[in-house]
Amino acid sequence: MSRLIRMDHTGHSTVAEWTADDPQAVEAAVEAFRRELDRGYLAMVSTGPGHAEQVRELPIDAPTVILRLPISGG
């Protein structure tokens, strides 16, 4: 089972869970993913130990997709 996780003030919240063979769950996850991006969150997936990349479309085969807000500063 894949998970879409939002990092927030509680630590993290599971936004969606899906399996690639469940089209309804995939569609619900894609919609949740888009809503979070519209709210300003960035989506990241692991590309190996200590490495991640930003994604703009939900990778259905990824085990975990992490949503986080951009780091502010200046």
C-alpha positions, 0 to 999 in steps of 0.5 A: 500500500502506498501513502501520501503523507503531509508533514505538519504541526502534528509531525505527519498526517496520512492524506491518502492510501492506495494500491495501483490495482484500485482505480478509485483509491488512485483517483482519490489519492490524485485528487488529494495530491492536487489539493495539497499542491494547490495549498502550497505544499511540495511533494517529495519522493525518495530516490535512494538513501539520503536523496529525494526529488520533487514531483508534480504528479503523483507517482502511483508506484511510489511507496511513500510521497511526502508533502511539506511546505517550502522552507522560508527564510532570507 
